Amino acid sequence: MHIGQHIKEVMRRQGVTATQLAKDICCARTHVHRIFCKDSIDIALLERISTALDYDFFRDLSEEFKAKV
């Protein structure tokens, strides 16, 4: 899973802009756009994003891991 693209897709489905997410996780909008390019992410940052979007990205990552095992 490309986590940055997954975050971007969840935001698109929820109608959340990069500006809104940046405000919610206390960072610059440009940083959110850099997150979209990442295929891995810091757990603390993913927790903040999950909370801001009210979406469990950890569950998605866990399900993908289980599918590979």
Phi and psi restraints in degrees (range 20) as a CNS / XPLOR table:
assign (resid 1 and name C) (resid 2 and name N)
       (resid 2 and name CA) (resid 2 and name C) 1.0 -89.2 20.0 2
assign (resid 2 and name N) (resid 2 and name CA)
       (resid 2 and name C) (resid 3 and name N) 1.0 100.9 20.0 2
assign (resid 2 and name C) (resid 3 and name N)
       (resid 3 and name CA) (resid 3 and name C) 1.0 -62.0 20.0 2
assign (resid 3 and name N) (resid 3 and name CA)
       (resid 3 and name C) (resid 4 and name N) 1.0 -37.7 20.0 2
assign (resid 3 and name C) (resid 4 and name N)
       (resid 4 and name CA) (resid 4 and name C) 1.0 -61.7 20.0 2
assign (resid 4 and name N) (resid 4 and name CA)
       (resid 4 and name C) (resid 5 and name N) 1.0 -43.9 20.0 2
assign (resid 4 and name C) (resid 5 and name N)
       (resid 5 and name CA) (resid 5 and name C) 1.0 -68.6 20.0 2
assign (resid 5 and name N) (resid 5 and name CA)
       (resid 5 and name C) (resid 6 and name N) 1.0 -34.3 20.0 2
assign (resid 5 and name C) (resid 6 and name N)
       (resid 6 and name CA) (resid 6 and name C) 1.0 -65.5 20.0 2
assign (resid 6 and name N) (resid 6 and name CA)
       (resid 6 and name C) (resid 7 and name N) 1.0 -43.3 20.0 2
assign (resid 6 and name C) (resid 7 and name N)
       (resid 7 and name CA) (resid 7 and name C) 1.0 -60.7 20.0 2
assign (resid 7 and name N) (resid 7 and name CA)
       (resid 7 and name C) (resid 8 and name N) 1.0 -45.2 20.0 2
assign (resid 7 and name C) (resid 8 and name N)
       (resid 8 and name CA) (resid 8 and name C) 1.0 -59.5 20.0 2
assign (resid 8 and name N) (resid 8 and name CA)
       (resid 8 and name C) (resid 9 and name N) 1.0 -41.8 20.0 2
assign (resid 8 and name C) (resid 9 and name N)
       (resid 9 and name CA) (resid 9 and name C) 1.0 -66.7 20.0 2
assign (resid 9 and name N) (resid 9 and name CA)
       (resid 9 and name C) (resid 10 and name N) 1.0 -43.0 20.0 2
assign (resid 9 and name C) (resid 10 and name N)
       (resid 10 and name CA) (resid 10 and name C) 1.0 -62.3 20.0 2
assign (resid 10 and name N) (resid 10 and name CA)
       (resid 10 and name C) (resid 11 and name N) 1.0 -42.4 20.0 2
assign (resid 10 and name C) (resid 11 and name N)
       (resid 11 and name CA) (resid 11 and name C) 1.0 -60.6 20.0 2
assign (resid 11 and name N) (resid 11 and name CA)
       (resid 11 and name C) (resid 12 and name N) 1.0 -43.5 20.0 2
assign (resid 11 and name C) (resid 12 and name N)
       (resid 12 and name CA) (resid 12 and name C) 1.0 -59.9 20.0 2
assign (resid 12 and name N) (resid 12 and name CA)
       (resid 12 and name C) (resid 13 and name N) 1.0 -45.9 20.0 2
assign (resid 12 and name C) (resid 13 and name N)
       (resid 13 and name CA) (resid 13 and name C) 1.0 -63.8 20.0 2
assign (resid 13 and name N) (resid 13 and name CA)
       (resid 13 and name C) (resid 14 and name N) 1.0 -32.8 20.0 2
assign (resid 13 and name C) (resid 14 and name N)
       (resid 14 and name CA) (resid 14 and name C) 1.0 -87.9 20.0 2
assign (resid 14 and name N) (resid 14 and name CA)
       (resid 14 and name C) (resid 15 and name N) 1.0 -9.6 20.0 2
assign (resid 14 and name C) (resid 15 and name N)
       (resid 15 and name CA) (resid 15 and name C) 1.0 75.2 20.0 2
assign (resid 15 and name N) (resid 15 and name CA)
       (resid 15 and name C) (resid 16 and name N) 1.0 27.1 20.0 2
assign (resid 15 and name C) (resid 16 and name N)
       (resid 16 and name CA) (resid 16 and name C) 1.0 -95.5 20.0 2
assign (resid 16 and name N) (resid 16 and name CA)
       (resid 16 and name C) (resid 17 and name N) 1.0 132.2 20.0 2
assign (resid 16 and name C) (resid 17 and name N)
       (resid 17 and name CA) (resid 17 and name C) 1.0 -89.9 20.0 2
assign (resid 17 and name N) (resid 17 and name CA)
       (resid 17 and name C) (resid 18 and name N) 1.0 163.2 20.0 2
assign (resid 17 and name C) (resid 18 and name N)
       (resid 18 and name CA) (resid 18 and name C) 1.0 -61.2 20.0 2
assign (resid 18 and name N) (resid 18 and name CA)
       (resid 18 and name C) (resid 19 and name N) 1.0 -36.0 20.0 2
assign (resid 18 and name C) (resid 19 and name N)
       (resid 19 and name CA) (resid 19 and name C) 1.0 -63.6 20.0 2
assign (resid 19 and name N) (resid 19 and name CA)
       (resid 19 and name C) (resid 20 and name N) 1.0 -43.1 20.0 2
assign (resid 19 and name C) (resid 20 and name N)
       (resid 20 and name CA) (resid 20 and name C) 1.0 -64.2 20.0 2
assign (resid 20 and name N) (resid 20 and name CA)
       (resid 20 and name C) (resid 21 and name N) 1.0 -46.0 20.0 2
assign (resid 20 and name C) (resid 21 and name N)
       (resid 21 and name CA) (resid 21 and name C) 1.0 -64.0 20.0 2
assign (resid 21 and name N) (resid 21 and name CA)
       (resid 21 and name C) (resid 22 and name N) 1.0 -42.4 20.0 2
assign (resid 21 and name C) (resid 22 and name N)
       (resid 22 and name CA) (resid 22 and name C) 1.0 -56.9 20.0 2
assign (resid 22 and name N) (resid 22 and name CA)
       (resid 22 and name C) (resid 23 and name N) 1.0 -43.6 20.0 2
assign (resid 22 and name C) (resid 23 and name N)
       (resid 23 and name CA) (resid 23 and name C) 1.0 -63.0 20.0 2
assign (resid 23 and name N) (resid 23 and name CA)
       (resid 23 and name C) (resid 24 and name N) 1.0 -43.5 20.0 2
assign (resid 23 and name C) (resid 24 and name N)
       (resid 24 and name CA) (resid 24 and name C) 1.0 -68.4 20.0 2
assign (resid 24 and name N) (resid 24 and name CA)
       (resid 24 and name C) (resid 25 and name N) 1.0 -30.0 20.0 2
assign (resid 24 and name C) (resid 25 and name N)
       (resid 25 and name CA) (resid 25 and name C) 1.0 -106.6 20.0 2
assign (resid 25 and name N) (resid 25 and name CA)
       (resid 25 and name C) (resid 26 and name N) 1.0 9.9 20.0 2
assign (resid 25 and name C) (resid 26 and name N)
       (resid 26 and name CA) (resid 26 and name C) 1.0 58.3 20.0 2
assign (resid 26 and name N) (resid 26 and name CA)
       (resid 26 and name C) (resid 27 and name N) 1.0 57.1 20.0 2
assign (resid 26 and name C) (resid 27 and name N)
       (resid 27 and name CA) (resid 27 and name C) 1.0 -146.7 20.0 2
assign (resid 27 and name N) (resid 27 and name CA)
       (resid 27 and name C) (resid 28 and name N) 1.0 176.2 20.0 2
assign (resid 27 and name C) (resid 28 and name N)
       (resid 28 and name CA) (resid 28 and name C) 1.0 -79.9 20.0 2
assign (resid 28 and name N) (resid 28 and name CA)
       (resid 28 and name C) (resid 29 and name N) 1.0 150.3 20.0 2
assign (resid 28 and name C) (resid 29 and name N)
       (resid 29 and name CA) (resid 29 and name C) 1.0 -57.4 20.0 2
assign (resid 29 and name N) (resid 29 and name CA)
       (resid 29 and name C) (resid 30 and name N) 1.0 -37.0 20.0 2
assign (resid 29 and name C) (resid 30 and name N)
       (resid 30 and name CA) (resid 30 and name C) 1.0 -63.7 20.0 2
assign (resid 30 and name N) (resid 30 and name CA)
       (resid 30 and name C) (resid 31 and name N) 1.0 -32.4 20.0 2
assign (resid 30 and name C) (resid 31 and name N)
       (resid 31 and name CA) (resid 31 and name C) 1.0 -65.8 20.0 2
assign (resid 31 and name N) (resid 31 and name CA)
       (resid 31 and name C) (resid 32 and name N) 1.0 -39.4 20.0 2
assign (resid 31 and name C) (resid 32 and name N)
       (resid 32 and name CA) (resid 32 and name C) 1.0 -60.5 20.0 2
assign (resid 32 and name N) (resid 32 and name CA)
       (resid 32 and name C) (resid 33 and name N) 1.0 -42.1 20.0 2
assign (resid 32 and name C) (resid 33 and name N)
       (resid 33 and name CA) (resid 33 and name C) 1.0 -65.2 20.0 2
assign (resid 33 and name N) (resid 33 and name CA)
       (resid 33 and name C) (resid 34 and name N) 1.0 -33.6 20.0 2
assign (resid 33 and name C) (resid 34 and name N)
       (resid 34 and name CA) (resid 34 and name C) 1.0 -67.8 20.0 2
assign (resid 34 and name N) (resid 34 and name CA)
       (resid 34 and name C) (resid 35 and name N) 1.0 -34.6 20.0 2
assign (resid 34 and name C) (resid 35 and name N)
       (resid 35 and name CA) (resid 35 and name C) 1.0 -59.9 20.0 2
assign (resid 35 and name N) (resid 35 and name CA)
       (resid 35 and name C) (resid 36 and name N) 1.0 -38.6 20.0 2
assign (resid 35 and name C) (resid 36 and name N)
       (resid 36 and name CA) (resid 36 and name C) 1.0 -58.7 20.0 2
assign (resid 36 and name N) (resid 36 and name CA)
       (resid 36 and name C) (resid 37 and name N) 1.0 -26.2 20.0 2
assign (resid 36 and name C) (resid 37 and name N)
       (resid 37 and name CA) (resid 37 and name C) 1.0 -86.6 20.0 2
assign (resid 37 and name N) (resid 37 and name CA)
       (resid 37 and name C) (resid 38 and name N) 1.0 -9.1 20.0 2
assign (resid 37 and name C) (resid 38 and name N)
       (resid 38 and name CA) (resid 38 and name C) 1.0 -83.5 20.0 2
assign (resid 38 and name N) (resid 38 and name CA)
       (resid 38 and name C) (resid 39 and name N) 1.0 138.9 20.0 2
assign (resid 38 and name C) (resid 39 and name N)
       (resid 39 and name CA) (resid 39 and name C) 1.0 -100.1 20.0 2
assign (resid 39 and name N) (resid 39 and name CA)
       (resid 39 and name C) (resid 40 and name N) 1.0 -1.8 20.0 2
assign (resid 39 and name C) (resid 40 and name N)
       (resid 40 and name CA) (resid 40 and name C) 1.0 -143.9 20.0 2
assign (resid 40 and name N) (resid 40 and name CA)
       (resid 40 and name C) (resid 41 and name N) 1.0 161.7 20.0 2
assign (resid 40 and name C) (resid 41 and name N)
       (resid 41 and name CA) (resid 41 and name C) 1.0 -152.2 20.0 2
assign (resid 41 and name N) (resid 41 and name CA)
       (resid 41 and name C) (resid 42 and name N) 1.0 149.4 20.0 2
assign (resid 41 and name C) (resid 42 and name N)
       (resid 42 and name CA) (resid 42 and name C) 1.0 -64.1 20.0 2
assign (resid 42 and name N) (resid 42 and name CA)
       (resid 42 and name C) (resid 43 and name N) 1.0 138.6 20.0 2
assign (resid 42 and name C) (resid 43 and name N)
       (resid 43 and name CA) (resid 43 and name C) 1.0 -61.2 20.0 2
assign (resid 43 and name N) (resid 43 and name CA)
       (resid 43 and name C) (resid 44 and name N) 1.0 -42.0 20.0 2
assign (resid 43 and name C) (resid 44 and name N)
       (resid 44 and name CA) (resid 44 and name C) 1.0 -63.2 20.0 2
assign (resid 44 and name N) (resid 44 and name CA)
       (resid 44 and name C) (resid 45 and name N) 1.0 -39.6 20.0 2
assign (resid 44 and name C) (resid 45 and name N)
       (resid 45 and name CA) (resid 45 and name C) 1.0 -67.1 20.0 2
assign (resid 45 and name N) (resid 45 and name CA)
       (resid 45 and name C) (resid 46 and name N) 1.0 -41.8 20.0 2
assign (resid 45 and name C) (resid 46 and name N)
       (resid 46 and name CA) (resid 46 and name C) 1.0 -64.3 20.0 2
assign (resid 46 and name N) (resid 46 and name CA)
       (resid 46 and name C) (resid 47 and name N) 1.0 -35.0 20.0 2
assign (resid 46 and name C) (resid 47 and name N)
       (resid 47 and name CA) (resid 47 and name C) 1.0 -63.5 20.0 2
assign (resid 47 and name N) (resid 47 and name CA)
       (resid 47 and name C) (resid 48 and name N) 1.0 -44.0 20.0 2
assign (resid 47 and name C) (resid 48 and name N)
       (resid 48 and name CA) (resid 48 and name C) 1.0 -63.3 20.0 2
assign (resid 48 and name N) (resid 48 and name CA)
       (resid 48 and name C) (resid 49 and name N) 1.0 -41.6 20.0 2
assign (resid 48 and name C) (resid 49 and name N)
       (resid 49 and name CA) (resid 49 and name C) 1.0 -66.0 20.0 2
assign (resid 49 and name N) (resid 49 and name CA)
       (resid 49 and name C) (resid 50 and name N) 1.0 -43.1 20.0 2
assign (resid 49 and name C) (resid 50 and name N)
       (resid 50 and name CA) (resid 50 and name C) 1.0 -59.3 20.0 2
assign (resid 50 and name N) (resid 50 and name CA)
       (resid 50 and name C) (resid 51 and name N) 1.0 -43.1 20.0 2
assign (resid 50 and name C) (resid 51 and name N)
       (resid 51 and name CA) (resid 51 and name C) 1.0 -66.2 20.0 2
assign (resid 51 and name N) (resid 51 and name CA)
       (resid 51 and name C) (resid 52 and name N) 1.0 -45.2 20.0 2
assign (resid 51 and name C) (resid 52 and name N)
       (resid 52 and name CA) (resid 52 and name C) 1.0 -62.0 20.0 2
assign (resid 52 and name N) (resid 52 and name CA)
       (resid 52 and name C) (resid 53 and name N) 1.0 -38.5 20.0 2
assign (resid 52 and name C) (resid 53 and name N)
       (resid 53 and name CA) (resid 53 and name C) 1.0 -94.3 20.0 2
assign (resid 53 and name N) (resid 53 and name CA)
       (resid 53 and name C) (resid 54 and name N) 1.0 -3.3 20.0 2
assign (resid 53 and name C) (resid 54 and name N)
       (resid 54 and name CA) (resid 54 and name C) 1.0 50.7 20.0 2
assign (resid 54 and name N) (resid 54 and name CA)
       (resid 54 and name C) (resid 55 and name N) 1.0 51.5 20.0 2
assign (resid 54 and name C) (resid 55 and name N)
       (resid 55 and name CA) (resid 55 and name C) 1.0 -141.3 20.0 2
assign (resid 55 and name N) (resid 55 and name CA)
       (resid 55 and name C) (resid 56 and name N) 1.0 136.2 20.0 2
assign (resid 55 and name C) (resid 56 and name N)
       (resid 56 and name CA) (resid 56 and name C) 1.0 -92.8 20.0 2
assign (resid 56 and name N) (resid 56 and name CA)
       (resid 56 and name C) (resid 57 and name N) 1.0 86.5 20.0 2
assign (resid 56 and name C) (resid 57 and name N)
       (resid 57 and name CA) (resid 57 and name C) 1.0 -67.7 20.0 2
assign (resid 57 and name N) (resid 57 and name CA)
       (resid 57 and name C) (resid 58 and name N) 1.0 -28.2 20.0 2
assign (resid 57 and name C) (resid 58 and name N)
       (resid 58 and name CA) (resid 58 and name C) 1.0 -63.4 20.0 2
assign (resid 58 and name N) (resid 58 and name CA)
       (resid 58 and name C) (resid 59 and name N) 1.0 -37.9 20.0 2
assign (resid 58 and name C) (resid 59 and name N)
       (resid 59 and name CA) (resid 59 and name C) 1.0 -62.3 20.0 2
assign (resid 59 and name N) (resid 59 and name CA)
       (resid 59 and name C) (resid 60 and name N) 1.0 -44.9 20.0 2
assign (resid 59 and name C) (resid 60 and name N)
       (resid 60 and name CA) (resid 60 and name C) 1.0 -61.3 20.0 2
assign (resid 60 and name N) (resid 60 and name CA)
       (resid 60 and name C) (resid 61 and name N) 1.0 -43.3 20.0 2
assign (resid 60 and name C) (resid 61 and name N)
       (resid 61 and name CA) (resid 61 and name C) 1.0 -65.3 20.0 2
assign (resid 61 and name N) (resid 61 and name CA)
       (resid 61 and name C) (resid 62 and name N) 1.0 -39.5 20.0 2
assign (resid 61 and name C) (resid 62 and name N)
       (resid 62 and name CA) (resid 62 and name C) 1.0 -64.6 20.0 2
assign (resid 62 and name N) (resid 62 and name CA)
       (resid 62 and name C) (resid 63 and name N) 1.0 -43.3 20.0 2
assign (resid 62 and name C) (resid 63 and name N)
       (resid 63 and name CA) (resid 63 and name C) 1.0 -63.2 20.0 2
assign (resid 63 and name N) (resid 63 and name CA)
       (resid 63 and name C) (resid 64 and name N) 1.0 -39.6 20.0 2
assign (resid 63 and name C) (resid 64 and name N)
       (resid 64 and name CA) (resid 64 and name C) 1.0 -64.9 20.0 2
assign (resid 64 and name N) (resid 64 and name CA)
       (resid 64 and name C) (resid 65 and name N) 1.0 -40.6 20.0 2
assign (resid 64 and name C) (resid 65 and name N)
       (resid 65 and name CA) (resid 65 and name C) 1.0 -62.0 20.0 2
assign (resid 65 and name N) (resid 65 and name CA)
       (resid 65 and name C) (resid 66 and name N) 1.0 -45.6 20.0 2
assign (resid 65 and name C) (resid 66 and name N)
       (resid 66 and name CA) (resid 66 and name C) 1.0 -61.0 20.0 2
assign (resid 66 and name N) (resid 66 and name CA)
       (resid 66 and name C) (resid 67 and name N) 1.0 -36.8 20.0 2
assign (resid 66 and name C) (resid 67 and name N)
       (resid 67 and name CA) (resid 67 and name C) 1.0 -66.9 20.0 2
assign (resid 67 and name N) (resid 67 and name CA)
       (resid 67 and name C) (resid 68 and name N) 1.0 -28.7 20.0 2
assign (resid 67 and name C) (resid 68 and name N)
       (resid 68 and name CA) (resid 68 and name C) 1.0 -82.1 20.0 2
assign (resid 68 and name N) (resid 68 and name CA)
       (resid 68 and name C) (resid 69 and name N) 1.0 -22.7 20.0 2
